[in-house]
Amino acid sequence: MSDIADFSASKLLSLYRARQLSPTEATKAALERINTYNIQVNAFAIVDEKTALAEAEASEVRWLNGNPLGLVDGIPFTVKDLLLTKGLPTRRGSKAITSNQPWPEDAPAVARLREQGAVLLGKTTTSEFGWKGVTDSPLTGITRNPWNTDLTPGGSSGGAAVAAALAMGTLHLGTDGGGSSRAPAALTGVFGLKPTFGRVAGYPSAHTGTLFHIGVLVRTVTDAAVMMNVIAHPDVRDWYALSNDKQDYTVDLDKGVAGLRIAYSPNFGYADVDPEVAALVKAAVDIFAKLGAVVEEVNPGFANPRSIFQTFWQAGAAKLVRGFNPEQQALIEEGLLSIAKEGDRITLSEYLSAQDAREALGRQMQRFHENYDLLITPTLPTVAFPVGQNRPQSSIDNPQRDWAPFTYPFNLTQQPAASVPCGFTTNGLPVGIQIVAAKYRDLLVLQAAKAYESISPFIMPLELNRNVLK
């Protein structure tokens, strides 16, 4: 039964169609994984076993009647606890939000999955309001990396990444405001996609504004394509949502990369990258060349946009904290309150100047992609580090050293970007490459990732070593 949990969405659907497996069996297998491993990794804020089994049984009836509800009927999925779920609390990792209130609606991506029959298992953990790049919070405690439970899975979608890595569900919704899906994907060895801003509708608006993307975390690129077919639709509640482009992300997924012009930037010209990470990324880039892409080592040419990003991030934190009364603010992590105080000091002129600089960065990347179809970088310059730290020791020793320099620029520019597993260090820790395309070219990112996956299949912790977790 437990091996069923490892099946991809495509395989589950084919087995349902052939009446060789039921959604109830698949859901029970996912719940068995959760019951076995979640105590060690703490990836879930809420598990709703009773409702999940009821939804699975209803899906089973539909399949038996030859009338599935949609593209993912009976597929187990999870939702990061920053996204609204009807009937379940969305506490966002914070004691400042009480569960004793109505929860009457789903966020758009959650609604699309449920409309097409997916089975909700529960809510995955996040840092408080997603404020930091690791996954621990006052509400749910520490989430741990399945490759080594002394280490962090990154964040803030760490719970979703861990759930994906351990097959505690098939499809996983995260969020990404500066790398929050791609960073944990890299540190846990799963596939993480940040679509073009607005391609997946979001509601309510996040405090980080237009930095905020809905993320996808899965074990295969094909599952990401299946998921995008369901969630990549507009919603009237999202003023920024893109119109429906009617793209089928599974069509031409195997097109390959032959003839594509790929820019490979090992460090943006200013980032410090661990030598072992750099070597694994370079080896992955060489595979794209062997697959027929024209690869050139070149930096995109922009200066470090960290200060631009921090202006928006700090201003957003200030907006968030101002929405709570003093008693609630007393329950919020000091680190987030400190960022909010910095945000309160930002002047209107400084904010508007950051907006101008952001637009200039976006224009520069649009021009860059006139010459290059894709940009490949490391996802992160480091591997997983101990829990209890908000950053690697190298960044603690040198606060000016940016430990996630490759992800947030593309929240500023709103481009699609994905983290793709590309191997393991000598200590057995996963490393990821980041694949970036011009705005609206989400399918191209998926195609490139699929091409790489076809040569170097992704390995999950329980596949490599069943004794990683006890």
VOPAGU-2260 file (C-alpha; in pm, 1 decimal, decimal comma):
REM VOPAGU-2260
SITE   aa  ch    i         X         Y         Z
SITE  MET   A    0       0,0       0,0       0,0
SITE  SER   A    1     275,1     248,3      91,0
SITE  ASP   A    2     428,6     237,9    -259,2
SITE  ILE   A    3     106,3     380,7    -401,0
SITE  ALA   A    4     198,9     708,2    -232,7
SITE  ASP   A    5     497,0     740,7    -466,7
SITE  PHE   A    6     284,1     730,2    -783,2
SITE  SER   A    7     268,8    1043,4    -994,4
SITE  ALA   A    8     -60,1    1215,0   -1068,3
SITE  SER   A    9     -49,3    1085,4   -1425,1
SITE  LYS   A   10      -0,8     727,1   -1307,6
SITE  LEU   A   11    -277,7     754,6   -1050,7
SITE  LEU   A   12    -517,6     888,3   -1312,0
SITE  SER   A   13    -434,9     607,2   -1555,0
SITE  LEU   A   14    -491,6     349,2   -1281,5
SITE  TYR   A   15    -822,3     509,7   -1182,4
SITE  ARG   A   16    -929,0     506,9   -1545,1
SITE  ALA   A   17    -842,2     137,2   -1576,4
SITE  ARG   A   18   -1016,0      62,4   -1242,9
SITE  GLN   A   19    -693,9     -89,0   -1111,2
SITE  LEU   A   20    -672,5     154,9    -819,1
SITE  SER   A   21    -918,7     378,1    -637,6
SITE  PRO   A   22    -885,7     732,7    -504,5
SITE  THR   A   23    -962,4     592,3    -160,8
SITE  GLU   A   24    -658,0     364,8    -179,4
SITE  ALA   A   25    -437,5     650,5    -299,3
SITE  THR   A   26    -560,8     880,7     -23,5
SITE  LYS   A   27    -509,1     614,6     242,0
SITE  ALA   A   28    -153,2     561,5     113,3
SITE  ALA   A   29     -80,2     936,0     140,0
SITE  LEU   A   30    -228,9     949,4     489,4
SITE  GLU   A   31     -20,2     646,8     586,7
SITE  ARG   A   32     291,4     835,9     478,3
SITE  ILE   A   33     183,4    1134,8     686,4
SITE  ASN   A   34     113,0     917,8     990,9
SITE  THR   A   35     450,8     745,4     952,8
SITE  TYR   A   36     683,8    1038,4     884,6
SITE  ASN   A   37     524,2    1366,7     984,5
SITE  ILE   A   38     612,6    1318,5    1350,1
SITE  GLN   A   39     979,3    1336,1    1246,9
SITE  VAL   A   40     963,1    1625,0    1000,1
SITE  ASN   A   41     660,7    1833,8    1110,0
SITE  ALA   A   42     545,3    1928,4     761,8
SITE  PHE   A   43     175,3    1971,9     842,3
SITE  ALA   A   44     -10,3    2236,2    1038,0
SITE  ILE   A   45    -340,4    2050,5     991,4
SITE  VAL   A   46    -430,6    1704,9     862,9
SITE  ASP   A   47    -801,5    1649,9     797,7
SITE  GLU   A   48    -813,2    1273,3     756,3
SITE  LYS   A   49   -1190,3    1234,7     793,8
SITE  THR   A   50   -1276,6    1488,8     523,5
SITE  ALA   A   51   -1002,2    1362,8     292,0
SITE  LEU   A   52   -1136,2    1007,4     305,1
SITE  ALA   A   53   -1491,2    1131,1     244,2
SITE  GLU   A   54   -1375,6    1329,9     -60,2
SITE  ALA   A   55   -1180,8    1027,4    -185,6
SITE  GLU   A   56   -1483,2     802,9    -153,5
SITE  ALA   A   57   -1695,2    1050,6    -348,7
SITE  SER   A   58   -1426,2    1058,3    -617,2
SITE  GLU   A   59   -1422,9     678,1    -627,3
SITE  VAL   A   60   -1794,7     673,5    -698,0
SITE  ARG   A   61   -1748,7     921,0    -983,3
SITE  TRP   A   62   -1474,0     709,0   -1140,0
SITE  LEU   A   63   -1680,2     392,1   -1105,8
SITE  ASN   A   64   -1965,6     571,6   -1280,8
SITE  GLY   A   65   -1728,5     684,0   -1558,9
SITE  ASN   A   66   -1787,0    1047,4   -1472,0
SITE  PRO   A   67   -1473,8    1202,7   -1317,4
SITE  LEU   A   68   -1516,7    1561,0   -1209,4
SITE  GLY   A   69   -1205,8    1699,2   -1377,9
SITE  LEU   A   70    -838,6    1667,8   -1460,3
SITE  VAL   A   71    -724,8    1572,2   -1108,9
SITE  ASP   A   72   -1024,1    1389,8    -966,1
SITE  GLY   A   73    -906,5    1179,6    -673,7
SITE  ILE   A   74    -549,8    1315,4    -660,7
SITE  PRO   A   75    -432,9    1393,7    -302,7
SITE  PHE   A   76    -303,9    1748,5    -256,1
SITE  THR   A   77    -190,7    1985,2      16,6
SITE  VAL   A   78    -206,1    2362,1      67,5
SITE  LYS   A   79      49,4    2586,4     235,3
SITE  ASP   A   80    -101,5    2751,6     539,3
SITE  LEU   A   81     -81,0    3097,3     383,7
SITE  LEU   A   82    -360,6    3015,6     136,8
SITE  LEU   A   83    -727,9    3016,2     228,3
SITE  THR   A   84    -908,0    2682,5     249,0
SITE  LYS   A   85   -1281,2    2666,4     300,7
SITE  GLY   A   86   -1367,5    2490,1     625,4
SITE  LEU   A   87   -1010,5    2480,6     756,8
SITE  PRO   A   88    -825,1    2752,0     950,0
SITE  THR   A   89    -556,0    2952,0     772,0
SITE  ARG   A   90    -342,0    3070,9    1060,2
SITE  ARG   A   91     -34,5    3156,0     852,0
SITE  GLY   A   92     204,2    3015,9    1110,9
SITE  SER   A   93      99,3    3280,2    1363,8
SITE  LYS   A   94     -52,7    3279,8    1709,2
SITE  ALA   A   95    -189,4    3624,8    1623,6
SITE  ILE   A   96    -459,9    3457,5    1410,7
SITE  THR   A   97    -719,2    3248,4    1591,8
SITE  SER   A   98    -877,9    2941,1    1437,1
SITE  ASN   A   99   -1215,1    3017,5    1598,2
SITE  GLN   A  100   -1364,4    3216,4    1311,2
SITE  PRO   A  101   -1548,5    3143,2     987,7
SITE  TRP   A  102   -1340,0    3009,4     700,8
SITE  PRO   A  103   -1591,5    3048,2     418,0
SITE  GLU   A  104   -1381,9    3045,3      99,9
SITE  ASP   A  105   -1092,8    2892,5     -89,4
SITE  ALA   A  106    -806,0    3081,6    -245,8
SITE  PRO   A  107    -833,4    3063,7    -627,1
SITE  ALA   A  108    -577,6    2784,9    -677,8
SITE  VAL   A  109    -734,6    2579,5    -399,0
SITE  ALA   A  110   -1078,3    2632,3    -552,7
SITE  ARG   A  111    -959,6    2521,0    -898,6
SITE  LEU   A  112    -812,2    2198,3    -758,6
SITE  ARG   A  113   -1124,2    2119,4    -558,8
SITE  GLU   A  114   -1353,0    2198,8    -852,4
SITE  GLN   A  115   -1171,5    1931,0   -1050,5
SITE  GLY   A  116   -1199,6    1669,8    -779,6
SITE  ALA   A  117    -861,4    1680,8    -603,0
SITE  VAL   A  118    -863,0    1549,7    -245,5
SITE  LEU   A  119    -737,3    1792,9      19,2
SITE  LEU   A  120    -523,4    1621,5     284,0
SITE  GLY   A  121    -441,4    1928,1     493,3
SITE  LYS   A  122    -235,2    2243,5     537,1
SITE  THR   A  123     145,1    2247,4     526,7
SITE  THR   A  124     369,1    2449,7     753,5
SITE  THR   A  125     518,8    2790,9     687,3
SITE  SER   A  126     726,5    3046,9     868,5
SITE  GLU   A  127     510,2    3311,1    1031,6
SITE  PHE   A  128     343,1    3499,3     744,5
SITE  GLY   A  129     619,6    3358,8     522,6
SITE  TRP   A  130     864,6    3619,7     649,7
SITE  LYS   A  131    1185,0    3413,1     641,2
SITE  GLY   A  132    1360,1    3155,0     427,7
SITE  VAL   A  133    1330,1    2869,5     676,1
SITE  THR   A  134    1020,7    2693,6     805,1
SITE  ASP   A  135     965,0    2736,1    1175,0
SITE  SER   A  136     701,2    2941,3    1346,8
SITE  PRO   A  137     563,8    3023,3    1693,1
SITE  LEU   A  138     250,9    2828,7    1601,2
SITE  THR   A  139     381,3    2502,2    1455,9
SITE  GLY   A  140     745,7    2484,7    1562,0
SITE  ILE   A  141    1031,6    2351,9    1347,6
SITE  THR   A  142     993,8    2174,1    1014,5
SITE  ARG   A  143    1285,6    1946,0     930,7
SITE  ASN   A  144    1462,5    1830,1     617,0
SITE  PRO   A  145    1395,4    1464,5     526,4
SITE  TRP   A  146    1754,8    1418,3     406,3
SITE  ASN   A  147    1885,1    1511,5     751,2
SITE  THR   A  148    1640,1    1607,9    1023,1
SITE  ASP   A  149    1900,6    1822,6    1197,2
SITE  LEU   A  150    1881,5    2055,9     897,1
SITE  THR   A  151    1621,4    2297,3     763,5
SITE  PRO   A  152    1423,8    2234,6     444,6
SITE  GLY   A  153    1433,2    2607,6     376,2
SITE  GLY   A  154    1120,6    2813,1     345,7
SITE  SER   A  155     882,1    2950,7     369,1
SITE  SER   A  156     709,0    2669,3     175,2
SITE  GLY   A  157     921,0    2414,9     361,1
SITE  GLY   A  158     625,1    2206,6     471,9
SITE  ALA   A  159     504,5    2168,3     113,9
SITE  ALA   A  160     853,7    2073,5      -7,1
SITE  VAL   A  161     895,6    1811,8     265,4
SITE  ALA   A  162     549,1    1673,1     194,8
SITE  ALA   A  163     642,6    1642,5    -172,0
SITE  ALA   A  164     977,8    1476,4     -98,2
SITE  LEU   A  165     819,0    1212,8     127,3
SITE  ALA   A  166     514,0    1161,2     -96,7
SITE  MET   A  167     279,1    1283,9     173,9
SITE  GLY   A  168      39,5    1377,8    -103,2
SITE  THR   A  169      91,3    1414,1    -477,6
SITE  LEU   A  170      37,2    1782,5    -558,5
SITE  HIS   A  171     141,8    2065,6    -329,0
SITE  LEU   A  172      51,9    2435,4    -334,6
SITE  GLY   A  173     312,4    2675,1    -198,5
SITE  THR   A  174     382,2    3043,3    -232,4
SITE  ASP   A  175     688,5    3235,0    -349,4
SITE  GLY   A  176     755,2    3595,3    -253,3
SITE  GLY   A  177    1132,2    3585,6    -292,0
SITE  GLY   A  178    1218,7    3220,4    -342,1
SITE  SER   A  179     983,6    3058,7     -92,5
SITE  SER   A  180     898,8    2768,7    -325,2
SITE  ARG   A  181    1225,0    2738,7    -518,4
SITE  ALA   A  182    1458,5    2753,2    -216,6
SITE  PRO   A  183    1295,2    2465,0     -25,0
SITE  ALA   A  184    1265,9    2271,9    -350,7
SITE  ALA   A  185    1643,8    2297,3    -388,9
SITE  LEU   A  186    1716,9    2204,7     -27,9
SITE  THR   A  187    1485,7    1900,5     -30,8
SITE  GLY   A  188    1545,8    1778,1    -387,1
SITE  VAL   A  189    1199,8    1830,2    -536,6
SITE  PHE   A  190    1074,3    2031,6    -833,4
SITE  GLY   A  191     952,2    2381,2    -749,7
SITE  LEU   A  192     789,7    2620,7    -995,3
SITE  LYS   A  193     717,6    2991,6    -961,2
SITE  PRO   A  194     492,2    3077,0   -1256,1
SITE  THR   A  195     475,5    3415,9   -1422,3
SITE  PHE   A  196     309,4    3664,0   -1186,5
SITE  GLY   A  197     -66,2    3656,5   -1240,0
SITE  ARG   A  198     -67,4    3327,6   -1430,2
SITE  VAL   A  199    -203,6    3158,3   -1117,4
SITE  ALA   A  200    -458,1    3386,4    -954,8
SITE  GLY   A  201    -407,4    3486,8    -594,1
SITE  TYR   A  202    -649,7    3614,5    -332,4
SITE  PRO   A  203    -652,6    3783,1     -91,5
SITE  SER   A  204    -369,4    4015,2    -184,8
SITE  ALA   A  205     -50,7    3941,3       6,5
SITE  HIS   A  206     125,3    4201,7     219,1
SITE  THR   A  207     421,5    4162,5     -18,1
SITE  GLY   A  208     202,7    4280,7    -305,4
SITE  THR   A  209     318,8    4198,2    -656,8
SITE  LEU   A  210     622,5    4003,9    -533,6
SITE  PHE   A  211     387,7    3723,8    -430,6
SITE  HIS   A  212     341,5    3423,4    -660,2
SITE  ILE   A  213     156,6    3096,3    -607,9
SITE  GLY   A  214     407,8    2812,5    -619,2
SITE  VAL   A  215     398,8    2446,7    -719,6
SITE  LEU   A  216     602,3    2174,4    -543,7
SITE  VAL   A  217     598,0    1820,9    -683,1
SITE  ARG   A  218     817,2    1516,8    -749,7
SITE  THR   A  219     802,8    1524,6   -1130,9
SITE  VAL   A  220     786,3    1793,0   -1398,1
SITE  THR   A  221     485,2    1625,3   -1557,1
SITE  ASP   A  222     293,0    1659,0   -1231,4
SITE  ALA   A  223     373,4    2030,7   -1232,6
SITE  ALA   A  224     232,8    2056,2   -1585,9
SITE  VAL   A  225     -82,5    1869,4   -1482,5
SITE  MET   A  226    -119,8    2099,9   -1185,3
SITE  MET   A  227     -71,3    2410,4   -1398,2
SITE  ASN   A  228    -347,7    2296,3   -1631,6
SITE  VAL   A  229    -580,5    2311,5   -1332,6
SITE  ILE   A  230    -466,8    2622,3   -1146,2
SITE  ALA   A  231    -339,0    2854,9   -1422,1
SITE  HIS   A  232    -667,2    3039,3   -1467,4
SITE  PRO   A  233    -794,0    3387,6   -1381,8
SITE  ASP   A  234   -1025,8    3458,2   -1090,9
SITE  VAL   A  235   -1244,6    3766,2   -1058,4
SITE  ARG   A  236   -1110,6    3823,7    -705,9
SITE  ASP   A  237    -757,3    3882,8    -837,9
SITE  TRP   A  238    -723,4    4220,2   -1007,9
SITE  TYR   A  239    -377,4    4124,6   -1137,7
SITE  ALA   A  240    -471,1    3786,3   -1282,8
SITE  LEU   A  241    -372,8    3727,5   -1643,9
SITE  SER   A  242    -635,7    3632,6   -1898,6
SITE  ASN   A  243    -673,2    3264,6   -1978,6
SITE  ASP   A  244    -419,2    3172,1   -2245,4
SITE  LYS   A  245    -578,3    2824,7   -2280,5
SITE  GLN   A  246    -233,2    2667,4   -2267,0
SITE  ASP   A  247    -214,0    2290,9   -2218,2
SITE  TYR   A  248     110,0    2253,9   -2026,1
SITE  THR   A  249     131,7    1880,7   -2093,0
SITE  VAL   A  250     132,5    1923,3   -2472,1
SITE  ASP   A  251     484,3    1940,8   -2617,3
SITE  LEU   A  252     629,2    1890,4   -2269,8
SITE  ASP   A  253     883,4    1650,6   -2423,4
SITE  LYS   A  254     987,2    1895,9   -2694,9
SITE  GLY   A  255    1341,7    1918,8   -2559,3
SITE  VAL   A  256    1593,6    2201,5   -2570,5
SITE  ALA   A  257    1775,1    2144,9   -2900,2
SITE  GLY   A  258    1855,9    2479,8   -3060,2
SITE  LEU   A  259    1759,2    2688,5   -2757,2
SITE  ARG   A  260    1992,3    2970,3   -2658,0
SITE  ILE   A  261    2077,4    2925,3   -2291,6
SITE  ALA   A  262    2268,6    3173,0   -2077,7
SITE  TYR   A  263    2448,3    3015,0   -1783,7
SITE  SER   A  264    2536,4    3248,2   -1499,4
SITE  PRO   A  265    2731,2    3075,7   -1221,6
SITE  ASN   A  266    2720,5    3371,3    -981,3
SITE  PHE   A  267    2556,7    3681,0   -1137,8
SITE  GLY   A  268    2903,4    3835,2   -1116,7
SITE  TYR   A  269    2864,7    3914,2    -746,2
SITE  ALA   A  270    2736,4    3611,4    -551,4
SITE  ASP   A  271    2946,9    3371,5    -342,3
SITE  VAL   A  272    2870,1    3007,6    -427,7
SITE  ASP   A  273    2983,9    2696,6    -242,2
SITE  PRO   A  274    3237,1    2518,2    -468,4
SITE  GLU   A  275    3058,6    2183,2    -447,9
SITE  VAL   A  276    2726,5    2345,6    -539,3
SITE  ALA   A  277    2894,9    2528,9    -827,5
SITE  ALA   A  278    3041,1    2204,5    -964,4
SITE  LEU   A  279    2706,9    2023,8    -957,8
SITE  VAL   A  280    2535,0    2315,5   -1131,7
SITE  LYS   A  281    2803,6    2326,8   -1400,2
SITE  ALA   A  282    2764,8    1952,4   -1461,3
SITE  ALA   A  283    2390,9    2002,6   -1503,0
SITE  VAL   A  284    2446,0    2286,2   -1750,1
SITE  ASP   A  285    2672,0    2058,3   -1952,8
SITE  ILE   A  286    2379,6    1818,1   -1991,6
SITE  PHE   A  287    2176,3    2092,1   -2162,7
SITE  ALA   A  288    2460,1    2138,9   -2410,0
SITE  LYS   A  289    2466,3    1764,8   -2476,7
SITE  LEU   A  290    2091,1    1782,8   -2541,1
SITE  GLY   A  291    2152,9    2030,7   -2821,9
SITE  ALA   A  292    2112,5    2367,7   -2657,0
SITE  VAL   A  293    2355,2    2646,9   -2738,1
SITE  VAL   A  294    2497,1    2734,1   -2396,8
SITE  GLU   A  295    2698,2    3046,5   -2321,9
SITE  GLU   A  296    2840,2    3147,4   -1985,6
SITE  VAL   A  297    2720,6    3502,1   -1936,5
SITE  ASN   A  298    2583,3    3712,6   -1652,1
SITE  PRO   A  299    2257,5    3901,4   -1703,7
SITE  GLY   A  300    2441,5    4221,6   -1621,8
SITE  PHE   A  301    2239,3    4376,5   -1343,1
SITE  ALA   A  302    2378,2    4501,7   -1014,4
SITE  ASN   A  303    2268,5    4328,1    -695,2
SITE  PRO   A  304    1899,4    4424,9    -653,0
SITE  ARG   A  305    1890,3    4333,0    -284,3
SITE  SER   A  306    1816,8    4687,2    -167,9
SITE  ILE   A  307    1525,5    4713,8    -412,0
SITE  PHE   A  308    1378,4    4390,2    -285,2
SITE  GLN   A  309    1427,1    4485,2      79,2
SITE  THR   A  310    1237,9    4809,5      30,3
SITE  PHE   A  311     928,7    4624,2     -87,7
SITE  TRP   A  312     972,3    4343,0     164,8
SITE  GLN   A  313    1010,4    4577,7     462,6
SITE  ALA   A  314     724,9    4802,6     352,6
SITE  GLY   A  315     504,2    4495,6     315,9
SITE  ALA   A  316     595,2    4375,8     664,4
SITE  ALA   A  317     504,8    4717,2     805,8
SITE  LYS   A  318     167,9    4702,0     632,2
SITE  LEU   A  319     108,0    4353,4     769,4
SITE  VAL   A  320     191,5    4434,3    1130,4
SITE  ARG   A  321     -14,4    4753,1    1130,8
SITE  GLY   A  322    -319,2    4534,8    1064,8
SITE  PHE   A  323    -296,9    4377,8    1411,5
SITE  ASN   A  324    -380,7    4528,2    1749,1
SITE  PRO   A  325    -114,1    4557,1    2022,2
SITE  GLU   A  326    -219,3    4233,3    2190,1
SITE  GLN   A  327    -183,6    4045,3    1861,3
SITE  GLN   A  328     145,3    4215,3    1777,0
SITE  ALA   A  329     285,3    4087,5    2106,7
SITE  LEU   A  330     239,1    3733,3    1971,1
SITE  ILE   A  331     436,7    3796,5    1650,6
SITE  GLU   A  332     802,7    3694,0    1613,1
SITE  GLU   A  333    1051,4    3963,3    1702,6
SITE  GLY   A  334    1237,8    3919,8    1373,2
SITE  LEU   A  335     927,3    4006,9    1173,5
SITE  LEU   A  336     847,1    4300,9    1399,9
SITE  SER   A  337    1200,5    4430,0    1345,7
SITE  ILE   A  338    1158,7    4415,9     968,1
SITE  ALA   A  339     825,8    4597,0    1002,7
SITE  LYS   A  340     996,8    4875,3    1200,0
SITE  GLU   A  341    1244,2    4915,3     916,0
SITE  GLY   A  342     950,9    4934,1     677,1
SITE  ASP   A  343     790,6    5212,2     879,2
SITE  ARG   A  344    1101,1    5423,0     817,7
SITE  ILE   A  345    1077,8    5399,5     438,9
SITE  THR   A  346     966,5    5725,8     284,2
SITE  LEU   A  347     728,5    5758,4      -8,7
SITE  SER   A  348    1013,1    5891,4    -220,3
SITE  GLU   A  349    1229,5    5588,4    -136,8
SITE  TYR   A  350     946,2    5351,0    -218,4
SITE  LEU   A  351     877,2    5516,4    -554,4
SITE  SER   A  352    1248,9    5513,6    -637,2
SITE  ALA   A  353    1255,4    5139,7    -565,5
SITE  GLN   A  354     959,5    5099,8    -798,9
SITE  ASP   A  355    1149,2    5281,4   -1073,9
SITE  ALA   A  356    1452,9    5060,4   -1014,9
SITE  ARG   A  357    1233,0    4751,6   -1028,4
SITE  GLU   A  358    1089,4    4856,7   -1362,0
SITE  ALA   A  359    1439,1    4914,9   -1497,3
SITE  LEU   A  360    1541,9    4565,8   -1387,4
SITE  GLY   A  361    1237,5    4418,8   -1558,5
SITE  ARG   A  362    1314,9    4601,8   -1881,7
SITE  GLN   A  363    1675,3    4484,1   -1866,2
SITE  MET   A  364    1567,6    4121,0   -1835,5
SITE  GLN   A  365    1320,7    4158,2   -2122,4
SITE  ARG   A  366    1607,0    4279,2   -2340,9
SITE  PHE   A  367    1828,1    3997,9   -2212,7
SITE  HIS   A  368    1573,4    3740,6   -2327,9
SITE  GLU   A  369    1578,7    3884,5   -2678,8
SITE  ASN   A  370    1915,0    3707,4   -2705,5
SITE  TYR   A  371    1862,2    3411,2   -2472,7
SITE  ASP   A  372    1563,7    3179,8   -2441,1
SITE  LEU   A  373    1660,6    3066,5   -2091,7
SITE  LEU   A  374    1884,3    3163,6   -1804,5
SITE  ILE   A  375    2028,4    2894,4   -1577,1
SITE  THR   A  376    2177,8    2965,9   -1234,0
SITE  PRO   A  377    2219,1    2782,1    -906,2
SITE  THR   A  378    1892,4    2798,0    -715,1
SITE  LEU   A  379    2086,2    2863,3    -395,2
SITE  PRO   A  380    2458,2    2908,3    -334,4
SITE  THR   A  381    2452,9    2670,9     -39,1
SITE  VAL   A  382    2300,5    2346,3      88,2
SITE  ALA   A  383    2070,7    2289,1     385,3
SITE  PHE   A  384    2195,0    2424,2     718,6
SITE  PRO   A  385    2099,7    2350,7    1081,7
SITE  VAL   A  386    1749,6    2412,9    1211,7
SITE  GLY   A  387    1725,9    2695,2    1461,2
SITE  GLN   A  388    1916,2    2930,4    1228,9
SITE  ASN   A  389    1751,3    3175,4     990,7
SITE  ARG   A  390    2049,4    3159,0     753,1
SITE  PRO   A  391    2369,0    2962,2     694,2
SITE  GLN   A  392    2659,7    3018,9     928,9
SITE  SER   A  393    2852,6    3201,4     655,0
SITE  SER   A  394    2576,8    3463,7     637,1
SITE  ILE   A  395    2555,8    3486,5    1014,7
SITE  ASP   A  396    2929,0    3555,3    1028,8
SITE  ASN   A  397    2897,2    3806,5     744,9
SITE  PRO   A  398    2549,0    3964,9     739,4
SITE  GLN   A  399    2628,4    4130,7     406,7
SITE  ARG   A  400    2663,8    3789,7     242,3
SITE  ASP   A  401    2337,5    3710,8      68,6
SITE  TRP   A  402    2247,8    3342,8     104,0
SITE  ALA   A  403    1963,3    3348,5    -152,0
SITE  PRO   A  404    2082,9    3586,8    -424,9
SITE  PHE   A  405    1946,3    3394,6    -723,4
SITE  THR   A  406    1574,7    3373,7    -645,8
SITE  TYR   A  407    1431,3    3712,7    -544,9
SITE  PRO   A  408    1542,0    3904,7    -857,5
SITE  PHE   A  409    1278,5    3711,3   -1051,4
SITE  ASN   A  410    1005,0    3801,4    -807,3
SITE  LEU   A  411    1093,5    4160,7    -882,8
SITE  THR   A  412    1079,3    4093,5   -1259,6
SITE  GLN   A  413     780,0    3855,3   -1229,0
SITE  GLN   A  414     936,1    3595,7   -1461,9
SITE  PRO   A  415     867,2    3221,5   -1447,1
SITE  ALA   A  416    1142,9    3029,0   -1272,7
SITE  ALA   A  417    1185,0    2675,2   -1144,6
SITE  SER   A  418    1423,6    2486,1    -920,5
SITE  VAL   A  419    1526,5    2150,3   -1065,7
SITE  PRO   A  420    1712,3    1884,8    -860,5
SITE  CYS   A  421    2061,2    1838,4   -1005,6
SITE  GLY   A  422    2241,9    1601,7    -771,6
SITE  PHE   A  423    2388,2    1563,1    -425,5
SITE  THR   A  424    2693,3    1682,1    -238,3
SITE  THR   A  425    2939,5    1436,0     -85,6
SITE  ASN   A  426    2738,0    1472,6     236,0
SITE  GLY   A  427    2426,1    1353,7      52,4
SITE  LEU   A  428    2244,7    1687,3      45,6
SITE  PRO   A  429    2038,0    1795,7    -257,6
SITE  VAL   A  430    2133,8    2082,5    -487,0
SITE  GLY   A  431    1913,8    2258,6    -742,2
SITE  ILE   A  432    1955,7    2454,5   -1061,9
SITE  GLN   A  433    1724,4    2743,1   -1141,3
SITE  ILE   A  434    1574,9    2773,2   -1489,7
SITE  VAL   A  435    1435,4    3116,4   -1580,5
SITE  ALA   A  436    1246,9    3228,1   -1891,9
SITE  ALA   A  437    1096,0    3553,3   -2011,7
SITE  LYS   A  438     755,6    3651,3   -1876,7
SITE  TYR   A  439     467,1    3434,6   -1997,0
SITE  ARG   A  440     697,0    3154,4   -2118,8
SITE  ASP   A  441     611,7    2915,3   -1837,8
SITE  LEU   A  442     585,2    2619,7   -2075,2
SITE  LEU   A  443     943,9    2674,8   -2189,9
SITE  VAL   A  444    1064,5    2643,6   -1830,3
SITE  LEU   A  445     872,6    2317,1   -1794,0
SITE  GLN   A  446    1006,2    2183,9   -2122,9
SITE  ALA   A  447    1366,2    2254,1   -2023,9
SITE  ALA   A  448    1315,3    2099,2   -1681,1
SITE  LYS   A  449    1154,6    1792,3   -1837,4
SITE  ALA   A  450    1445,7    1755,2   -2079,2
SITE  TYR   A  451    1688,8    1754,6   -1789,2
SITE  GLU   A  452    1471,8    1516,7   -1584,8
SITE  SER   A  453    1465,2    1270,2   -1877,3
SITE  ILE   A  454    1845,1    1240,5   -1852,2
SITE  SER   A  455    1877,9    1276,6   -1475,9
SITE  PRO   A  456    1561,1    1152,3   -1299,9
SITE  PHE   A  457    1488,8    1308,5    -963,9
SITE  ILE   A  458    1560,7    1097,0    -656,0
SITE  MET   A  459    1350,7    1124,9    -340,5
SITE  PRO   A  460    1482,0    1043,3       9,8
SITE  LEU   A  461    1281,8     725,4      60,7
SITE  GLU   A  462    1387,2     595,3    -280,3
SITE  LEU   A  463    1755,7     647,9    -216,6
SITE  ASN   A  464    1767,9     518,8     137,9
SITE  ARG   A  465    1468,9     381,9     323,0
SITE  ASN   A  466    1664,4     431,5     647,0
SITE  VAL   A  467    1698,3     809,8     613,9
SITE  LEU   A  468    1394,7     835,8     838,8
SITE  LYS   A  469    1299,4     577,9    1098,8
